[in-house]
Amino acid sequence: MIWQIISILALCVAVCACVVAFRALSRLKQVQIVNSQSESQLTKQQTINKNEIEEIRSGLLKIGKHVMELQSETQELKQKQQDIQLADPESKIYSRAVKMIELGADIEEVMRECELPRAEAELLFTLHQKEGE
């Protein structure tokens, strides 16, 4: 009789162990499903992020190329402007007059040295005084 009770108890413990194991297995399957879904979402998000990064990279390359072109054009324009200033004798006269004004020459001296009419010399003095203020 004791052996029968022990057998029944052992059977009950085994059944309980099976129930606990079944529940644990069921929970593991649920976690696995959730992890699988999360992994799928992460993979999708990773693909989206890669595409966005590629678009940004492409845009930056285009902007960089455009900036380089603008720098080149700016350099060319500066060179052309410098060439024009050197080629135009009148601009040399005005540049010299402005330098004289900056060095403190009076209006009579500027008119005499640069052969400028009084109105132009006065205009240069007025412009230079506004720039200096």
Biotite code that builds the C-alpha atoms (Angstrom):
import biotite.structure as struc

atoms = struc.array([
    struc.Atom([0.000, 0.000, 0.000], chain_id="A", res_id=1, res_name="MET", atom_name="CA", element="C"),
    struc.Atom([2.808, 2.407, 0.751], chain_id="A", res_id=2, res_name="ILE", atom_name="CA", element="C"),
    struc.Atom([4.272, 1.532, -2.589], chain_id="A", res_id=3, res_name="TRP", atom_name="CA", element="C"),
    struc.Atom([1.030, 2.398, -4.263], chain_id="A", res_id=4, res_name="GLN", atom_name="CA", element="C"),
    struc.Atom([0.871, 5.793, -2.499], chain_id="A", res_id=5, res_name="ILE", atom_name="CA", element="C"),
    struc.Atom([4.482, 6.486, -3.404], chain_id="A", res_id=6, res_name="ILE", atom_name="CA", element="C"),
    struc.Atom([3.744, 5.494, -6.989], chain_id="A", res_id=7, res_name="SER", atom_name="CA", element="C"),
    struc.Atom([0.699, 7.757, -7.109], chain_id="A", res_id=8, res_name="ILE", atom_name="CA", element="C"),
    struc.Atom([2.699, 10.639, -5.615], chain_id="A", res_id=9, res_name="LEU", atom_name="CA", element="C"),
    struc.Atom([5.496, 10.051, -8.096], chain_id="A", res_id=10, res_name="ALA", atom_name="CA", element="C"),
    struc.Atom([2.924, 10.036, -10.895], chain_id="A", res_id=11, res_name="LEU", atom_name="CA", element="C"),
    struc.Atom([1.445, 13.310, -9.594], chain_id="A", res_id=12, res_name="CYS", atom_name="CA", element="C"),
    struc.Atom([4.890, 14.904, -9.393], chain_id="A", res_id=13, res_name="VAL", atom_name="CA", element="C"),
    struc.Atom([5.638, 13.730, -12.923], chain_id="A", res_id=14, res_name="ALA", atom_name="CA", element="C"),
    struc.Atom([2.325, 15.123, -14.204], chain_id="A", res_id=15, res_name="VAL", atom_name="CA", element="C"),
    struc.Atom([2.994, 18.438, -12.429], chain_id="A", res_id=16, res_name="CYS", atom_name="CA", element="C"),
    struc.Atom([6.490, 18.527, -13.893], chain_id="A", res_id=17, res_name="ALA", atom_name="CA", element="C"),
    struc.Atom([5.029, 17.899, -17.346], chain_id="A", res_id=18, res_name="CYS", atom_name="CA", element="C"),
    struc.Atom([2.483, 20.710, -16.879], chain_id="A", res_id=19, res_name="VAL", atom_name="CA", element="C"),
    struc.Atom([5.218, 23.125, -15.734], chain_id="A", res_id=20, res_name="VAL", atom_name="CA", element="C"),
    struc.Atom([7.441, 22.086, -18.631], chain_id="A", res_id=21, res_name="ALA", atom_name="CA", element="C"),
    struc.Atom([4.551, 22.506, -21.094], chain_id="A", res_id=22, res_name="PHE", atom_name="CA", element="C"),
    struc.Atom([3.817, 26.021, -19.763], chain_id="A", res_id=23, res_name="ARG", atom_name="CA", element="C"),
    struc.Atom([7.492, 26.930, -19.933], chain_id="A", res_id=24, res_name="ALA", atom_name="CA", element="C"),
    struc.Atom([7.674, 25.625, -23.492], chain_id="A", res_id=25, res_name="LEU", atom_name="CA", element="C"),
    struc.Atom([4.547, 27.608, -24.368], chain_id="A", res_id=26, res_name="SER", atom_name="CA", element="C"),
    struc.Atom([6.095, 30.797, -22.928], chain_id="A", res_id=27, res_name="ARG", atom_name="CA", element="C"),
    struc.Atom([9.322, 30.167, -24.819], chain_id="A", res_id=28, res_name="LEU", atom_name="CA", element="C"),
    struc.Atom([7.367, 29.825, -28.063], chain_id="A", res_id=29, res_name="LYS", atom_name="CA", element="C"),
    struc.Atom([5.582, 33.141, -27.359], chain_id="A", res_id=30, res_name="GLN", atom_name="CA", element="C"),
    struc.Atom([8.892, 34.864, -26.625], chain_id="A", res_id=31, res_name="VAL", atom_name="CA", element="C"),
    struc.Atom([10.351, 33.365, -29.786], chain_id="A", res_id=32, res_name="GLN", atom_name="CA", element="C"),
    struc.Atom([7.417, 34.684, -31.828], chain_id="A", res_id=33, res_name="ILE", atom_name="CA", element="C"),
    struc.Atom([7.799, 38.169, -30.287], chain_id="A", res_id=34, res_name="VAL", atom_name="CA", element="C"),
    struc.Atom([11.561, 38.092, -30.889], chain_id="A", res_id=35, res_name="ASN", atom_name="CA", element="C"),
    struc.Atom([11.021, 36.986, -34.465], chain_id="A", res_id=36, res_name="SER", atom_name="CA", element="C"),
    struc.Atom([8.577, 39.844, -35.047], chain_id="A", res_id=37, res_name="GLN", atom_name="CA", element="C"),
    struc.Atom([10.974, 42.310, -33.396], chain_id="A", res_id=38, res_name="SER", atom_name="CA", element="C"),
    struc.Atom([13.837, 41.007, -35.519], chain_id="A", res_id=39, res_name="GLU", atom_name="CA", element="C"),
    struc.Atom([11.711, 41.427, -38.632], chain_id="A", res_id=40, res_name="SER", atom_name="CA", element="C"),
    struc.Atom([10.830, 45.005, -37.650], chain_id="A", res_id=41, res_name="GLN", atom_name="CA", element="C"),
    struc.Atom([14.464, 45.770, -36.884], chain_id="A", res_id=42, res_name="LEU", atom_name="CA", element="C"),
    struc.Atom([15.522, 44.402, -40.257], chain_id="A", res_id=43, res_name="THR", atom_name="CA", element="C"),
    struc.Atom([12.917, 46.565, -41.999], chain_id="A", res_id=44, res_name="LYS", atom_name="CA", element="C"),
    struc.Atom([14.019, 49.637, -40.016], chain_id="A", res_id=45, res_name="GLN", atom_name="CA", element="C"),
    struc.Atom([17.650, 48.885, -40.793], chain_id="A", res_id=46, res_name="GLN", atom_name="CA", element="C"),
    struc.Atom([16.841, 48.749, -44.514], chain_id="A", res_id=47, res_name="THR", atom_name="CA", element="C"),
    struc.Atom([14.973, 52.058, -44.256], chain_id="A", res_id=48, res_name="ILE", atom_name="CA", element="C"),
    struc.Atom([17.905, 53.628, -42.395], chain_id="A", res_id=49, res_name="ASN", atom_name="CA", element="C"),
    struc.Atom([20.400, 52.377, -44.982], chain_id="A", res_id=50, res_name="LYS", atom_name="CA", element="C"),
    struc.Atom([18.293, 53.872, -47.781], chain_id="A", res_id=51, res_name="ASN", atom_name="CA", element="C"),
    struc.Atom([18.009, 57.207, -45.963], chain_id="A", res_id=52, res_name="GLU", atom_name="CA", element="C"),
    struc.Atom([21.752, 57.298, -45.316], chain_id="A", res_id=53, res_name="ILE", atom_name="CA", element="C"),
    struc.Atom([22.412, 56.582, -48.993], chain_id="A", res_id=54, res_name="GLU", atom_name="CA", element="C"),
    struc.Atom([20.069, 59.410, -50.016], chain_id="A", res_id=55, res_name="GLU", atom_name="CA", element="C"),
    struc.Atom([21.803, 61.810, -47.608], chain_id="A", res_id=56, res_name="ILE", atom_name="CA", element="C"),
    struc.Atom([25.222, 60.706, -48.844], chain_id="A", res_id=57, res_name="ARG", atom_name="CA", element="C"),
    struc.Atom([24.160, 61.213, -52.450], chain_id="A", res_id=58, res_name="SER", atom_name="CA", element="C"),
    struc.Atom([22.772, 64.654, -51.618], chain_id="A", res_id=59, res_name="GLY", atom_name="CA", element="C"),
    struc.Atom([25.958, 65.633, -49.803], chain_id="A", res_id=60, res_name="LEU", atom_name="CA", element="C"),
    struc.Atom([28.060, 64.543, -52.758], chain_id="A", res_id=61, res_name="LEU", atom_name="CA", element="C"),
    struc.Atom([25.934, 66.693, -55.085], chain_id="A", res_id=62, res_name="LYS", atom_name="CA", element="C"),
    struc.Atom([26.194, 69.658, -52.706], chain_id="A", res_id=63, res_name="ILE", atom_name="CA", element="C"),
    struc.Atom([29.955, 69.193, -52.409], chain_id="A", res_id=64, res_name="GLY", atom_name="CA", element="C"),
    struc.Atom([30.313, 69.095, -56.178], chain_id="A", res_id=65, res_name="LYS", atom_name="CA", element="C"),
    struc.Atom([28.166, 72.214, -56.506], chain_id="A", res_id=66, res_name="HIS", atom_name="CA", element="C"),
    struc.Atom([30.222, 74.037, -53.854], chain_id="A", res_id=67, res_name="VAL", atom_name="CA", element="C"),
    struc.Atom([33.430, 73.148, -55.689], chain_id="A", res_id=68, res_name="MET", atom_name="CA", element="C"),
    struc.Atom([31.961, 74.473, -58.945], chain_id="A", res_id=69, res_name="GLU", atom_name="CA", element="C"),
    struc.Atom([30.905, 77.694, -57.207], chain_id="A", res_id=70, res_name="LEU", atom_name="CA", element="C"),
    struc.Atom([34.371, 78.098, -55.693], chain_id="A", res_id=71, res_name="GLN", atom_name="CA", element="C"),
    struc.Atom([35.910, 77.647, -59.118], chain_id="A", res_id=72, res_name="SER", atom_name="CA", element="C"),
    struc.Atom([33.530, 80.180, -60.660], chain_id="A", res_id=73, res_name="GLU", atom_name="CA", element="C"),
    struc.Atom([34.213, 82.628, -57.829], chain_id="A", res_id=74, res_name="THR", atom_name="CA", element="C"),
    struc.Atom([37.947, 82.283, -58.355], chain_id="A", res_id=75, res_name="GLN", atom_name="CA", element="C"),
    struc.Atom([37.531, 82.878, -62.091], chain_id="A", res_id=76, res_name="GLU", atom_name="CA", element="C"),
    struc.Atom([35.378, 85.959, -61.452], chain_id="A", res_id=77, res_name="LEU", atom_name="CA", element="C"),
    struc.Atom([37.931, 87.348, -59.007], chain_id="A", res_id=78, res_name="LYS", atom_name="CA", element="C"),
    struc.Atom([40.658, 86.845, -61.574], chain_id="A", res_id=79, res_name="GLN", atom_name="CA", element="C"),
    struc.Atom([38.582, 88.501, -64.315], chain_id="A", res_id=80, res_name="LYS", atom_name="CA", element="C"),
    struc.Atom([37.784, 91.422, -62.024], chain_id="A", res_id=81, res_name="GLN", atom_name="CA", element="C"),
    struc.Atom([41.454, 91.823, -61.195], chain_id="A", res_id=82, res_name="GLN", atom_name="CA", element="C"),
    struc.Atom([42.368, 91.659, -64.884], chain_id="A", res_id=83, res_name="ASP", atom_name="CA", element="C"),
    struc.Atom([39.786, 94.329, -65.698], chain_id="A", res_id=84, res_name="ILE", atom_name="CA", element="C"),
    struc.Atom([41.073, 96.580, -62.941], chain_id="A", res_id=85, res_name="GLN", atom_name="CA", element="C"),
    struc.Atom([44.616, 96.241, -64.203], chain_id="A", res_id=86, res_name="LEU", atom_name="CA", element="C"),
    struc.Atom([43.585, 96.815, -67.813], chain_id="A", res_id=87, res_name="ALA", atom_name="CA", element="C"),
    struc.Atom([41.391, 99.881, -67.148], chain_id="A", res_id=88, res_name="ASP", atom_name="CA", element="C"),
    struc.Atom([43.593, 102.975, -66.724], chain_id="A", res_id=89, res_name="PRO", atom_name="CA", element="C"),
    struc.Atom([40.759, 104.967, -65.165], chain_id="A", res_id=90, res_name="GLU", atom_name="CA", element="C"),
    struc.Atom([40.313, 102.427, -62.392], chain_id="A", res_id=91, res_name="SER", atom_name="CA", element="C"),
    struc.Atom([44.034, 102.795, -61.657], chain_id="A", res_id=92, res_name="LYS", atom_name="CA", element="C"),
    struc.Atom([43.519, 106.520, -61.255], chain_id="A", res_id=93, res_name="ILE", atom_name="CA", element="C"),
    struc.Atom([40.616, 106.015, -58.862], chain_id="A", res_id=94, res_name="TYR", atom_name="CA", element="C"),
    struc.Atom([42.497, 103.336, -56.931], chain_id="A", res_id=95, res_name="SER", atom_name="CA", element="C"),
    struc.Atom([45.449, 105.688, -56.596], chain_id="A", res_id=96, res_name="ARG", atom_name="CA", element="C"),
    struc.Atom([43.154, 108.516, -55.501], chain_id="A", res_id=97, res_name="ALA", atom_name="CA", element="C"),
    struc.Atom([41.543, 106.316, -52.826], chain_id="A", res_id=98, res_name="VAL", atom_name="CA", element="C"),
    struc.Atom([44.986, 105.292, -51.552], chain_id="A", res_id=99, res_name="LYS", atom_name="CA", element="C"),
    struc.Atom([46.028, 108.920, -51.377], chain_id="A", res_id=100, res_name="MET", atom_name="CA", element="C"),
    struc.Atom([42.867, 109.750, -49.431], chain_id="A", res_id=101, res_name="ILE", atom_name="CA", element="C"),
    struc.Atom([43.569, 106.862, -47.067], chain_id="A", res_id=102, res_name="GLU", atom_name="CA", element="C"),
    struc.Atom([47.081, 108.216, -46.541], chain_id="A", res_id=103, res_name="LEU", atom_name="CA", element="C"),
    struc.Atom([45.687, 111.645, -45.627], chain_id="A", res_id=104, res_name="GLY", atom_name="CA", element="C"),
    struc.Atom([46.062, 113.670, -48.828], chain_id="A", res_id=105, res_name="ALA", atom_name="CA", element="C"),
    struc.Atom([43.808, 116.689, -49.163], chain_id="A", res_id=106, res_name="ASP", atom_name="CA", element="C"),
    struc.Atom([41.356, 117.235, -51.991], chain_id="A", res_id=107, res_name="ILE", atom_name="CA", element="C"),
    struc.Atom([43.603, 119.663, -53.893], chain_id="A", res_id=108, res_name="GLU", atom_name="CA", element="C"),
    struc.Atom([46.505, 117.185, -53.909], chain_id="A", res_id=109, res_name="GLU", atom_name="CA", element="C"),
    struc.Atom([44.260, 114.350, -55.135], chain_id="A", res_id=110, res_name="VAL", atom_name="CA", element="C"),
    struc.Atom([42.862, 116.543, -57.910], chain_id="A", res_id=111, res_name="MET", atom_name="CA", element="C"),
    struc.Atom([46.351, 117.598, -59.016], chain_id="A", res_id=112, res_name="ARG", atom_name="CA", element="C"),
    struc.Atom([48.108, 114.199, -58.823], chain_id="A", res_id=113, res_name="GLU", atom_name="CA", element="C"),
    struc.Atom([45.292, 112.116, -60.330], chain_id="A", res_id=114, res_name="CYS", atom_name="CA", element="C"),
    struc.Atom([44.028, 114.784, -62.723], chain_id="A", res_id=115, res_name="GLU", atom_name="CA", element="C"),
    struc.Atom([40.480, 114.468, -61.417], chain_id="A", res_id=116, res_name="LEU", atom_name="CA", element="C"),
    struc.Atom([37.783, 117.127, -61.559], chain_id="A", res_id=117, res_name="PRO", atom_name="CA", element="C"),
    struc.Atom([36.715, 118.592, -58.219], chain_id="A", res_id=118, res_name="ARG", atom_name="CA", element="C"),
    struc.Atom([33.311, 116.821, -58.301], chain_id="A", res_id=119, res_name="ALA", atom_name="CA", element="C"),
    struc.Atom([34.924, 113.394, -58.688], chain_id="A", res_id=120, res_name="GLU", atom_name="CA", element="C"),
    struc.Atom([37.523, 114.077, -56.012], chain_id="A", res_id=121, res_name="ALA", atom_name="CA", element="C"),
    struc.Atom([34.796, 115.286, -53.620], chain_id="A", res_id=122, res_name="GLU", atom_name="CA", element="C"),
    struc.Atom([32.764, 112.162, -54.379], chain_id="A", res_id=123, res_name="LEU", atom_name="CA", element="C"),
    struc.Atom([35.748, 109.959, -53.581], chain_id="A", res_id=124, res_name="LEU", atom_name="CA", element="C"),
    struc.Atom([36.320, 111.829, -50.315], chain_id="A", res_id=125, res_name="PHE", atom_name="CA", element="C"),
    struc.Atom([32.650, 111.437, -49.397], chain_id="A", res_id=126, res_name="THR", atom_name="CA", element="C"),
    struc.Atom([32.616, 107.731, -50.239], chain_id="A", res_id=127, res_name="LEU", atom_name="CA", element="C"),
    struc.Atom([35.852, 107.100, -48.419], chain_id="A", res_id=128, res_name="HIS", atom_name="CA", element="C"),
    struc.Atom([34.646, 108.936, -45.324], chain_id="A", res_id=129, res_name="GLN", atom_name="CA", element="C"),
    struc.Atom([31.443, 106.837, -45.270], chain_id="A", res_id=130, res_name="LYS", atom_name="CA", element="C"),
    struc.Atom([33.456, 103.604, -45.570], chain_id="A", res_id=131, res_name="GLU", atom_name="CA", element="C"),
    struc.Atom([35.829, 104.651, -42.792], chain_id="A", res_id=132, res_name="GLY", atom_name="CA", element="C"),
    struc.Atom([33.027, 105.487, -40.328], chain_id="A", res_id=133, res_name="GLU", atom_name="CA", element="C"),
])
